[in-house]
Amino acid sequence: MDLRSKQRAVVDALEDIKGRDIVVYNTAAMPSMFERVVIASGDSTRQVKALADHVQDKLAALGAPVVGVEGEANGEWVLVDFGDVVVHIMHPAARDFYNLEEVWGGKPVRMKETAVKVPPPKRTPGKKSAKKRPAKRKARAKAARPRRK
């Protein structure tokens, strides 16, 4: 699995469970053992654990091995290591305190939005849709009619 598809899968998994303030940093130029850092927030301990579990499950289904997981017992800050991508999922208070954005800082990675394709409505052959008059026309036609007394 290549790096871009892995980081997209991580972000999609975090968005599935309503992860907040998701940021991806490129750390390839830094002397580190990984190329991307993903930081996200969860509102509660339960949500932080659910986010970490969902990220692991989604990437395992895509064939990306999990190198390690730390902090699941506590649930305030869970780190999921996929080798070249490291995911930090934290409570907002812990995120403010540790300020990982400043540590890994620089420019966040810009990711393309995944476009949700909505199929066009199905039309049945032979049936034509009834055209409706605009509201102004109806009002004028109604006003022009003589009133009954």
PyMOL CGO cylinders between C-alpha atoms (Angstrom):
from pymol import cmd
from pymol.cgo import CYLINDER

trace = [
    CYLINDER, 0.00, 0.00, 0.00, 1.47, 3.36, -1.00, 0.3, 1, 1, 1, 1, 1, 1,
    CYLINDER, 1.47, 3.36, -1.00, 1.81, 6.33, 1.34, 0.3, 1, 1, 1, 1, 1, 1,
    CYLINDER, 1.81, 6.33, 1.34, -0.95, 8.49, -0.14, 0.3, 1, 1, 1, 1, 1, 1,
    CYLINDER, -0.95, 8.49, -0.14, -3.56, 5.77, -0.09, 0.3, 1, 1, 1, 1, 1, 1,
    CYLINDER, -3.56, 5.77, -0.09, -2.57, 4.88, 3.47, 0.3, 1, 1, 1, 1, 1, 1,
    CYLINDER, -2.57, 4.88, 3.47, -2.92, 8.47, 4.71, 0.3, 1, 1, 1, 1, 1, 1,
    CYLINDER, -2.92, 8.47, 4.71, -6.24, 8.83, 2.86, 0.3, 1, 1, 1, 1, 1, 1,
    CYLINDER, -6.24, 8.83, 2.86, -7.51, 5.62, 4.46, 0.3, 1, 1, 1, 1, 1, 1,
    CYLINDER, -7.51, 5.62, 4.46, -6.46, 6.88, 7.92, 0.3, 1, 1, 1, 1, 1, 1,
    CYLINDER, -6.46, 6.88, 7.92, -8.25, 10.22, 7.44, 0.3, 1, 1, 1, 1, 1, 1,
    CYLINDER, -8.25, 10.22, 7.44, -11.36, 8.50, 6.05, 0.3, 1, 1, 1, 1, 1, 1,
    CYLINDER, -11.36, 8.50, 6.05, -11.45, 6.13, 9.03, 0.3, 1, 1, 1, 1, 1, 1,
    CYLINDER, -11.45, 6.13, 9.03, -11.16, 9.06, 11.44, 0.3, 1, 1, 1, 1, 1, 1,
    CYLINDER, -11.16, 9.06, 11.44, -13.92, 10.95, 9.64, 0.3, 1, 1, 1, 1, 1, 1,
    CYLINDER, -13.92, 10.95, 9.64, -16.18, 7.86, 9.75, 0.3, 1, 1, 1, 1, 1, 1,
    CYLINDER, -16.18, 7.86, 9.75, -16.28, 8.00, 13.56, 0.3, 1, 1, 1, 1, 1, 1,
    CYLINDER, -16.28, 8.00, 13.56, -16.50, 11.81, 13.70, 0.3, 1, 1, 1, 1, 1, 1,
    CYLINDER, -16.50, 11.81, 13.70, -12.88, 12.55, 14.58, 0.3, 1, 1, 1, 1, 1, 1,
    CYLINDER, -12.88, 12.55, 14.58, -12.33, 16.29, 14.90, 0.3, 1, 1, 1, 1, 1, 1,
    CYLINDER, -12.33, 16.29, 14.90, -9.53, 18.66, 13.89, 0.3, 1, 1, 1, 1, 1, 1,
    CYLINDER, -9.53, 18.66, 13.89, -7.74, 16.10, 11.70, 0.3, 1, 1, 1, 1, 1, 1,
    CYLINDER, -7.74, 16.10, 11.70, -4.34, 17.30, 10.50, 0.3, 1, 1, 1, 1, 1, 1,
    CYLINDER, -4.34, 17.30, 10.50, -1.71, 15.44, 8.44, 0.3, 1, 1, 1, 1, 1, 1,
    CYLINDER, -1.71, 15.44, 8.44, 1.94, 16.58, 8.56, 0.3, 1, 1, 1, 1, 1, 1,
    CYLINDER, 1.94, 16.58, 8.56, 4.72, 15.61, 6.19, 0.3, 1, 1, 1, 1, 1, 1,
    CYLINDER, 4.72, 15.61, 6.19, 7.75, 14.61, 8.29, 0.3, 1, 1, 1, 1, 1, 1,
    CYLINDER, 7.75, 14.61, 8.29, 9.83, 13.05, 5.50, 0.3, 1, 1, 1, 1, 1, 1,
    CYLINDER, 9.83, 13.05, 5.50, 12.37, 15.92, 5.61, 0.3, 1, 1, 1, 1, 1, 1,
    CYLINDER, 12.37, 15.92, 5.61, 12.83, 15.52, 9.38, 0.3, 1, 1, 1, 1, 1, 1,
    CYLINDER, 12.83, 15.52, 9.38, 15.15, 12.90, 10.84, 0.3, 1, 1, 1, 1, 1, 1,
    CYLINDER, 15.15, 12.90, 10.84, 12.36, 10.56, 11.87, 0.3, 1, 1, 1, 1, 1, 1,
    CYLINDER, 12.36, 10.56, 11.87, 11.42, 6.98, 11.20, 0.3, 1, 1, 1, 1, 1, 1,
    CYLINDER, 11.42, 6.98, 11.20, 8.11, 7.83, 9.57, 0.3, 1, 1, 1, 1, 1, 1,
    CYLINDER, 8.11, 7.83, 9.57, 6.89, 10.08, 6.76, 0.3, 1, 1, 1, 1, 1, 1,
    CYLINDER, 6.89, 10.08, 6.76, 3.48, 11.26, 7.95, 0.3, 1, 1, 1, 1, 1, 1,
    CYLINDER, 3.48, 11.26, 7.95, 1.98, 12.26, 11.29, 0.3, 1, 1, 1, 1, 1, 1,
    CYLINDER, 1.98, 12.26, 11.29, -1.80, 12.35, 11.59, 0.3, 1, 1, 1, 1, 1, 1,
    CYLINDER, -1.80, 12.35, 11.59, -3.29, 14.12, 14.61, 0.3, 1, 1, 1, 1, 1, 1,
    CYLINDER, -3.29, 14.12, 14.61, -6.98, 14.01, 15.50, 0.3, 1, 1, 1, 1, 1, 1,
    CYLINDER, -6.98, 14.01, 15.50, -9.20, 14.72, 18.49, 0.3, 1, 1, 1, 1, 1, 1,
    CYLINDER, -9.20, 14.72, 18.49, -11.98, 12.72, 20.08, 0.3, 1, 1, 1, 1, 1, 1,
    CYLINDER, -11.98, 12.72, 20.08, -14.56, 14.10, 22.51, 0.3, 1, 1, 1, 1, 1, 1,
    CYLINDER, -14.56, 14.10, 22.51, -14.43, 11.30, 25.06, 0.3, 1, 1, 1, 1, 1, 1,
    CYLINDER, -14.43, 11.30, 25.06, -12.27, 8.38, 26.14, 0.3, 1, 1, 1, 1, 1, 1,
    CYLINDER, -12.27, 8.38, 26.14, -14.70, 6.02, 24.48, 0.3, 1, 1, 1, 1, 1, 1,
    CYLINDER, -14.70, 6.02, 24.48, -14.54, 7.93, 21.19, 0.3, 1, 1, 1, 1, 1, 1,
    CYLINDER, -14.54, 7.93, 21.19, -10.73, 8.09, 21.26, 0.3, 1, 1, 1, 1, 1, 1,
    CYLINDER, -10.73, 8.09, 21.26, -10.60, 4.29, 21.68, 0.3, 1, 1, 1, 1, 1, 1,
    CYLINDER, -10.60, 4.29, 21.68, -13.25, 3.79, 18.98, 0.3, 1, 1, 1, 1, 1, 1,
    CYLINDER, -13.25, 3.79, 18.98, -11.31, 6.02, 16.57, 0.3, 1, 1, 1, 1, 1, 1,
    CYLINDER, -11.31, 6.02, 16.57, -8.10, 4.06, 17.20, 0.3, 1, 1, 1, 1, 1, 1,
    CYLINDER, -8.10, 4.06, 17.20, -9.87, 0.71, 16.76, 0.3, 1, 1, 1, 1, 1, 1,
    CYLINDER, -9.87, 0.71, 16.76, -11.58, 1.84, 13.56, 0.3, 1, 1, 1, 1, 1, 1,
    CYLINDER, -11.58, 1.84, 13.56, -8.32, 3.11, 12.04, 0.3, 1, 1, 1, 1, 1, 1,
    CYLINDER, -8.32, 3.11, 12.04, -6.64, -0.21, 12.86, 0.3, 1, 1, 1, 1, 1, 1,
    CYLINDER, -6.64, -0.21, 12.86, -9.51, -2.26, 11.44, 0.3, 1, 1, 1, 1, 1, 1,
    CYLINDER, -9.51, -2.26, 11.44, -9.82, -0.23, 8.24, 0.3, 1, 1, 1, 1, 1, 1,
    CYLINDER, -9.82, -0.23, 8.24, -6.09, -0.33, 7.45, 0.3, 1, 1, 1, 1, 1, 1,
    CYLINDER, -6.09, -0.33, 7.45, -5.78, -4.00, 8.40, 0.3, 1, 1, 1, 1, 1, 1,
    CYLINDER, -5.78, -4.00, 8.40, -8.57, -4.73, 5.90, 0.3, 1, 1, 1, 1, 1, 1,
    CYLINDER, -8.57, -4.73, 5.90, -6.52, -2.88, 3.26, 0.3, 1, 1, 1, 1, 1, 1,
    CYLINDER, -6.52, -2.88, 3.26, -3.42, -4.91, 4.09, 0.3, 1, 1, 1, 1, 1, 1,
    CYLINDER, -3.42, -4.91, 4.09, -1.42, -2.35, 6.09, 0.3, 1, 1, 1, 1, 1, 1,
    CYLINDER, -1.42, -2.35, 6.09, 0.23, -3.99, 9.10, 0.3, 1, 1, 1, 1, 1, 1,
    CYLINDER, 0.23, -3.99, 9.10, -0.03, -2.32, 12.50, 0.3, 1, 1, 1, 1, 1, 1,
    CYLINDER, -0.03, -2.32, 12.50, 3.47, -1.95, 13.95, 0.3, 1, 1, 1, 1, 1, 1,
    CYLINDER, 3.47, -1.95, 13.95, 2.33, -0.89, 17.41, 0.3, 1, 1, 1, 1, 1, 1,
    CYLINDER, 2.33, -0.89, 17.41, -0.37, 0.70, 19.53, 0.3, 1, 1, 1, 1, 1, 1,
    CYLINDER, -0.37, 0.70, 19.53, 0.15, 2.65, 22.75, 0.3, 1, 1, 1, 1, 1, 1,
    CYLINDER, 0.15, 2.65, 22.75, -2.24, 4.28, 25.22, 0.3, 1, 1, 1, 1, 1, 1,
    CYLINDER, -2.24, 4.28, 25.22, -5.33, 2.15, 24.68, 0.3, 1, 1, 1, 1, 1, 1,
    CYLINDER, -5.33, 2.15, 24.68, -5.65, 1.36, 28.38, 0.3, 1, 1, 1, 1, 1, 1,
    CYLINDER, -5.65, 1.36, 28.38, -5.83, 5.03, 29.36, 0.3, 1, 1, 1, 1, 1, 1,
    CYLINDER, -5.83, 5.03, 29.36, -7.73, 6.30, 26.32, 0.3, 1, 1, 1, 1, 1, 1,
    CYLINDER, -7.73, 6.30, 26.32, -6.76, 9.96, 26.60, 0.3, 1, 1, 1, 1, 1, 1,
    CYLINDER, -6.76, 9.96, 26.60, -4.04, 9.68, 23.96, 0.3, 1, 1, 1, 1, 1, 1,
    CYLINDER, -4.04, 9.68, 23.96, -3.76, 6.67, 21.67, 0.3, 1, 1, 1, 1, 1, 1,
    CYLINDER, -3.76, 6.67, 21.67, -0.85, 6.32, 19.25, 0.3, 1, 1, 1, 1, 1, 1,
    CYLINDER, -0.85, 6.32, 19.25, -1.24, 3.91, 16.32, 0.3, 1, 1, 1, 1, 1, 1,
    CYLINDER, -1.24, 3.91, 16.32, 1.95, 3.16, 14.36, 0.3, 1, 1, 1, 1, 1, 1,
    CYLINDER, 1.95, 3.16, 14.36, 1.71, 1.93, 10.76, 0.3, 1, 1, 1, 1, 1, 1,
    CYLINDER, 1.71, 1.93, 10.76, 5.43, 2.28, 10.03, 0.3, 1, 1, 1, 1, 1, 1,
    CYLINDER, 5.43, 2.28, 10.03, 5.52, 5.22, 7.65, 0.3, 1, 1, 1, 1, 1, 1,
    CYLINDER, 5.52, 5.22, 7.65, 2.34, 6.79, 9.10, 0.3, 1, 1, 1, 1, 1, 1,
    CYLINDER, 2.34, 6.79, 9.10, 1.87, 7.48, 12.82, 0.3, 1, 1, 1, 1, 1, 1,
    CYLINDER, 1.87, 7.48, 12.82, -1.59, 8.43, 14.11, 0.3, 1, 1, 1, 1, 1, 1,
    CYLINDER, -1.59, 8.43, 14.11, -2.13, 10.39, 17.35, 0.3, 1, 1, 1, 1, 1, 1,
    CYLINDER, -2.13, 10.39, 17.35, -5.72, 10.44, 18.63, 0.3, 1, 1, 1, 1, 1, 1,
    CYLINDER, -5.72, 10.44, 18.63, -6.19, 12.61, 21.69, 0.3, 1, 1, 1, 1, 1, 1,
    CYLINDER, -6.19, 12.61, 21.69, -8.60, 14.44, 23.97, 0.3, 1, 1, 1, 1, 1, 1,
    CYLINDER, -8.60, 14.44, 23.97, -8.67, 18.16, 23.12, 0.3, 1, 1, 1, 1, 1, 1,
    CYLINDER, -8.67, 18.16, 23.12, -7.15, 19.05, 26.53, 0.3, 1, 1, 1, 1, 1, 1,
    CYLINDER, -7.15, 19.05, 26.53, -4.22, 16.65, 26.02, 0.3, 1, 1, 1, 1, 1, 1,
    CYLINDER, -4.22, 16.65, 26.02, -3.78, 17.94, 22.49, 0.3, 1, 1, 1, 1, 1, 1,
    CYLINDER, -3.78, 17.94, 22.49, -3.58, 21.54, 23.73, 0.3, 1, 1, 1, 1, 1, 1,
    CYLINDER, -3.58, 21.54, 23.73, -1.15, 20.58, 26.51, 0.3, 1, 1, 1, 1, 1, 1,
    CYLINDER, -1.15, 20.58, 26.51, 1.30, 18.55, 24.40, 0.3, 1, 1, 1, 1, 1, 1,
    CYLINDER, 1.30, 18.55, 24.40, 0.95, 20.77, 21.30, 0.3, 1, 1, 1, 1, 1, 1,
    CYLINDER, 0.95, 20.77, 21.30, 2.15, 18.17, 18.78, 0.3, 1, 1, 1, 1, 1, 1,
    CYLINDER, 2.15, 18.17, 18.78, 1.38, 20.55, 15.94, 0.3, 1, 1, 1, 1, 1, 1,
    CYLINDER, 1.38, 20.55, 15.94, 4.35, 22.63, 17.05, 0.3, 1, 1, 1, 1, 1, 1,
    CYLINDER, 4.35, 22.63, 17.05, 6.61, 19.58, 17.44, 0.3, 1, 1, 1, 1, 1, 1,
    CYLINDER, 6.61, 19.58, 17.44, 5.84, 18.08, 14.01, 0.3, 1, 1, 1, 1, 1, 1,
    CYLINDER, 5.84, 18.08, 14.01, 4.73, 21.45, 12.62, 0.3, 1, 1, 1, 1, 1, 1,
    CYLINDER, 4.73, 21.45, 12.62, 5.46, 22.94, 9.29, 0.3, 1, 1, 1, 1, 1, 1,
    CYLINDER, 5.46, 22.94, 9.29, 2.91, 22.79, 6.55, 0.3, 1, 1, 1, 1, 1, 1,
    CYLINDER, 2.91, 22.79, 6.55, 0.06, 20.35, 6.82, 0.3, 1, 1, 1, 1, 1, 1,
    CYLINDER, 0.06, 20.35, 6.82, -0.39, 17.99, 3.89, 0.3, 1, 1, 1, 1, 1, 1,
    CYLINDER, -0.39, 17.99, 3.89, -3.18, 19.12, 1.58, 0.3, 1, 1, 1, 1, 1, 1,
    CYLINDER, -3.18, 19.12, 1.58, -5.42, 16.24, 0.66, 0.3, 1, 1, 1, 1, 1, 1,
    CYLINDER, -5.42, 16.24, 0.66, -7.94, 16.08, -2.14, 0.3, 1, 1, 1, 1, 1, 1,
    CYLINDER, -7.94, 16.08, -2.14, -11.53, 15.83, -1.08, 0.3, 1, 1, 1, 1, 1, 1,
    CYLINDER, -11.53, 15.83, -1.08, -13.13, 12.54, -1.96, 0.3, 1, 1, 1, 1, 1, 1,
    CYLINDER, -13.13, 12.54, -1.96, -16.06, 13.31, -4.18, 0.3, 1, 1, 1, 1, 1, 1,
    CYLINDER, -16.06, 13.31, -4.18, -19.21, 11.42, -3.35, 0.3, 1, 1, 1, 1, 1, 1,
    CYLINDER, -19.21, 11.42, -3.35, -20.81, 10.40, -6.60, 0.3, 1, 1, 1, 1, 1, 1,
    CYLINDER, -20.81, 10.40, -6.60, -24.57, 10.72, -6.56, 0.3, 1, 1, 1, 1, 1, 1,
    CYLINDER, -24.57, 10.72, -6.56, -26.28, 8.87, -9.40, 0.3, 1, 1, 1, 1, 1, 1,
    CYLINDER, -26.28, 8.87, -9.40, -28.81, 10.86, -11.42, 0.3, 1, 1, 1, 1, 1, 1,
    CYLINDER, -28.81, 10.86, -11.42, -32.48, 10.10, -10.69, 0.3, 1, 1, 1, 1, 1, 1,
    CYLINDER, -32.48, 10.10, -10.69, -33.91, 7.24, -12.71, 0.3, 1, 1, 1, 1, 1, 1,
    CYLINDER, -33.91, 7.24, -12.71, -36.51, 8.08, -15.31, 0.3, 1, 1, 1, 1, 1, 1,
    CYLINDER, -36.51, 8.08, -15.31, -39.04, 5.57, -16.42, 0.3, 1, 1, 1, 1, 1, 1,
    CYLINDER, -39.04, 5.57, -16.42, -39.47, 5.42, -20.21, 0.3, 1, 1, 1, 1, 1, 1,
    CYLINDER, -39.47, 5.42, -20.21, -42.79, 6.58, -21.57, 0.3, 1, 1, 1, 1, 1, 1,
    CYLINDER, -42.79, 6.58, -21.57, -43.72, 8.79, -18.65, 0.3, 1, 1, 1, 1, 1, 1,
    CYLINDER, -43.72, 8.79, -18.65, -43.14, 12.50, -18.90, 0.3, 1, 1, 1, 1, 1, 1,
    CYLINDER, -43.14, 12.50, -18.90, -42.93, 14.62, -15.86, 0.3, 1, 1, 1, 1, 1, 1,
    CYLINDER, -42.93, 14.62, -15.86, -45.66, 17.21, -15.54, 0.3, 1, 1, 1, 1, 1, 1,
    CYLINDER, -45.66, 17.21, -15.54, -44.36, 20.72, -15.91, 0.3, 1, 1, 1, 1, 1, 1,
    CYLINDER, -44.36, 20.72, -15.91, -45.41, 23.07, -13.20, 0.3, 1, 1, 1, 1, 1, 1,
    CYLINDER, -45.41, 23.07, -13.20, -46.09, 26.71, -13.71, 0.3, 1, 1, 1, 1, 1, 1,
    CYLINDER, -46.09, 26.71, -13.71, -43.89, 29.12, -11.81, 0.3, 1, 1, 1, 1, 1, 1,
    CYLINDER, -43.89, 29.12, -11.81, -45.47, 30.58, -8.69, 0.3, 1, 1, 1, 1, 1, 1,
    CYLINDER, -45.47, 30.58, -8.69, -45.77, 34.09, -10.19, 0.3, 1, 1, 1, 1, 1, 1,
    CYLINDER, -45.77, 34.09, -10.19, -47.80, 32.81, -13.12, 0.3, 1, 1, 1, 1, 1, 1,
    CYLINDER, -47.80, 32.81, -13.12, -50.21, 31.03, -10.83, 0.3, 1, 1, 1, 1, 1, 1,
    CYLINDER, -50.21, 31.03, -10.83, -50.68, 34.14, -8.72, 0.3, 1, 1, 1, 1, 1, 1,
    CYLINDER, -50.68, 34.14, -8.72, -51.35, 36.31, -11.82, 0.3, 1, 1, 1, 1, 1, 1,
    CYLINDER, -51.35, 36.31, -11.82, -53.80, 33.79, -13.27, 0.3, 1, 1, 1, 1, 1, 1,
    CYLINDER, -53.80, 33.79, -13.27, -55.64, 33.58, -9.97, 0.3, 1, 1, 1, 1, 1, 1,
    CYLINDER, -55.64, 33.58, -9.97, -55.85, 37.37, -9.65, 0.3, 1, 1, 1, 1, 1, 1,
    CYLINDER, -55.85, 37.37, -9.65, -57.20, 37.72, -13.21, 0.3, 1, 1, 1, 1, 1, 1,
    CYLINDER, -57.20, 37.72, -13.21, -60.16, 35.40, -12.55, 0.3, 1, 1, 1, 1, 1, 1,
    CYLINDER, -60.16, 35.40, -12.55, -63.43, 37.04, -11.60, 0.3, 1, 1, 1, 1, 1, 1,
    CYLINDER, -63.43, 37.04, -11.60, -64.48, 36.43, -8.02, 0.3, 1, 1, 1, 1, 1, 1,
    CYLINDER, -64.48, 36.43, -8.02, -67.76, 34.79, -7.13, 0.3, 1, 1, 1, 1, 1, 1,
    CYLINDER, -67.76, 34.79, -7.13, -70.08, 36.55, -4.81, 0.3, 1, 1, 1, 1, 1, 1,
]
cmd.load_cgo(trace, "trace")
